[in-house]
Amino acid sequence: MTLAAIGLVSTLQAQEKQEENLIQYAHPIIGTAKMGHTFPGASSPFGSVQLSPDTDTIPYAVDGHYNPDVYKYCAGYQYEDPTIVGFSHTHFSGTGHSDLGDFLIMPTTGELQLNPGTEDHPENGYRSVFSHENETSEPGYYSVLLDDHNIKAELTATTRTGMHHYTFPKADDAHIILDLTSGIYNYEEKNVWTFLRVENDTLITGFRQTHGWARTRTVYFAMSFSKPFKNYGYQKGDSYVYRGFWGRFDQTHNFPEIAGTKIKAYFDFDTEEGEQIDVKFALSPVSSAGALANMKAEIPDWDFEKTKAQVQHNWNTELNKIKVETLTEEDKINFYTAMYHAFLGPTVYMDVDGQYKGLDMNTHTAEGFTNYTSFSLWDTYRALHPFFNFIQPERNRDMVKSMMAHQEQSVHHMLPIWSHYANENWCMIGYHSASVIADAIVKGNVGFDTEKALEACVATANVTYFDGIGEYIEKGYVPEDKSGASVSKTLEYAYDDWAIAQAAKKLGKQDIYETFSKRAENYKNVYDKSIGFMRPKLSDGTFKKQFDALDTHGQGFIEGNSWNYSLYVPQDPASMITMMGGKEQFTTHLDSLFAMELPDKYFANTEDISREGIIGNYVHGNEPSHHVVYLYNWTNAPWKSNDKIRMILRTMYHKGADGLGGNDDYGQMSAWYIFSSLGFYPVAPGSEDYAVGSPLVKEATVHLENGKVLTVEAQKQSEKNKYVQKVLWNGKAVTKPVVTHSELMKGGKLTFVMGRKPNNKLYQ
């Protein structure tokens, strides 16, 4: 460690005397097996760079058809894989679809190989066998031994720059490979163009343009070596009828620029035993000059340990916003891993000077805010953005401003649906940016132009050519014969409309409030009282005849069945319960959801639901059910949620690599865990109210951004004492199963008294 690093570490240690070392409890490896779709590599909080290993090269399509094996690799890494292909710089966390995997780097020794090889025969390519015994994954740091090359790889990352630290054996044939063809959810035509320029013997610049989930995405880079390379060259795999006059050069060896769709570059070194070569790799949405400026600003020197220490300090500061005492160490690991995953995105999307590429493909400057991208809104509006309003309010304000900038740049004049890297990819349903904006307005987390934000919500909700909205406005429901997943769309539009109405009410816009309050009741139009379930309706007003409430295919729903989606009226549970037969009948119905057995045939053909994510017919591994257990609060038996919340916390989350019961979905699964562990949950974002549940923590100290401190205390907490006996707010009894955002943000003490048996008079 250099003197500079020693000095920085000493300074950070002094600063952290008031902070607990919580890095040790956050395990990025959780969720990297099976369905979690998380990555184990290095990133800063909300960082643009996610520098992480990729473990295979599964293509998106085989023989022109979708390859279902690719679904495992949404984050590029699967824990059970025996080889590492290399380390790329961009990854989504926990998503159910994918893109990215830009700029894969792999250090090697021996004969130069520019093909990645296969898992069965890694010796035929540059990939390497590895062992989890020689792998370390921490917030902001990842390391692994590449067995085939005897190279130790260590990674860290600032917001916009990744840093590689490679320890080589003695070799006169050491290489660092830069593969511009590699990517996640790759297919033959995904690379539109790549360009690479050798500025000198330590600096490379360029860009990659792809056509994938993001239709038109360009990422610029600057790559710097700590040691000059002795030789370099390229493999260019593409062929064109027209090649211009570049044939007069030998472009394959020591030529300073190369362009094409299938470029792989290599850089040769001589190394001594134990010699370390570092690589800094910065990204920019605007230009290679912007990438170089980002690198110089964020990592101006070559001190890996210093950079790692700063990044991990930043992570520890974020984790220390909530300090918990738990029943077990595993609970603590799950809690801080959830916080870590919740703070991976959305990601910063601008250079250090504020410039970014907008949806109109022009360069913009974020004036007075940090611009963000990667909005997985169908997932994250439910709990992640409400969690940000609670613990990261300034960031959430900037995320709203980023959404408003998106709407201004959109030729459709729409807020984001699922957007990343200056692109709208139109994934999933609803217009849930409206929920995020309304939640911020209602909870008073503003600092943006609220009237302009409301106008953007209204404009988005009235784009009649988008996903059945025209029919929804005209008929009060989306007809299944006009637009698939019609019931899900109707229900989610109705909720978003309610959220818009709440924002309008807060801002005194009575006409908008009345219009969207009426639209918010459209959920009633797809309820079939003869069977007691939501059911797809056709254009002529009749219900679809052939119908199975347990099936997830062709029944009018997306990523769920009617059993789960029929409970999706978060904006008005009381009316929904009355509609479904009243409190007693509804309680029995809800009990059966958790107790029944869902046969395998009902989820055998879906990627998004697996047995690990199901309790009875309650599908925790998919988001539409996340509020459901809290619906007991609107019955005469609110205590019935208590043991089920504890069961979900215990069965859907644990500390292994396969420790998530479904895709983390950019932090939504994790935000559910955090809220539920603290004892309350935002059933309907856009409301001030949190539904009270049953906490898992023994105690939590929440350091709010406004300087206030909220304490959550669970008296008599134990493994068996999972039932709430009474709830106190600052010593006074809570008589309804509700606490409000404004109360909590003032600071104070929320006390739960726990016991072994249900209190069937809870809140009465």
Buried (B, 14 or more C-beta within 10 A) or exposed (E): EEEEBBEBBEEBEEEBEEBEEBBEBBBBBBBBBBBBBBBBBBBBBBBBBBBBBBBBBBBBBEEEEEBEEBBBBBBBBBBEBBBBBBBBBBBBBBBBBBBBBBBBBBBBBEEBBBBBBBBEEBEEBBBBBBEEEEBEBBBBBBBBBBBBBBBBBBBBBBBBBBBBBBBBBEBEEBBBBBBBBBBBBBBEEBBBBBBBBBBEBBBBBBBBBBBBBBEBBBBBBBBBBBBEBEEBBBBBEEEEEEEEEEEEEEBEEEBEBBBBBBBBBBBBBBBEEEBBBBBBBBBBBBBBEBBBBBBBBBBEEBBBBBBBBBBBBBBBBBBBBBBBBBBEEBBBBBBBBBBBBBBBBBBBBBBBEBBBBBBEEEBBEBEEBBBBBBBBBBBBBBBBBBBBBBBBBEBBBBBBBBBBBBBBBBEBBBBBBBBBBBBBBBBBBBBBBBBBBBBBBBBBBBBBEBEEBBBBBBBBBBBEEBBBBBBBBEBBBBBBEBBBBBBBBBBBBBBBBBBBBBBBBBBEBEEBBEBBBEBBBBBBBBBBEEEBBBBBBBEEEEBBEEBEBBBBEBBBBBBBBBBBBBBBBBBBBEBBBEBBEEBEEBBEBBBEBBEEEBEEEBBEEEBBBBEBBBBBBBBBBBBBBBBBBBBBBBBBBBBBBBBBBBBBBBBBBBBBBBBBBBBBBBBBBBBBBBBBBBBBBBBBBBBBBBBBBBBBBBBBBBBBBEEEEBBBBBBEBEEEBBBBBBBBBEEEEBEEBBBBBEBBBEBBEBBBBBBEEBBEEBBE
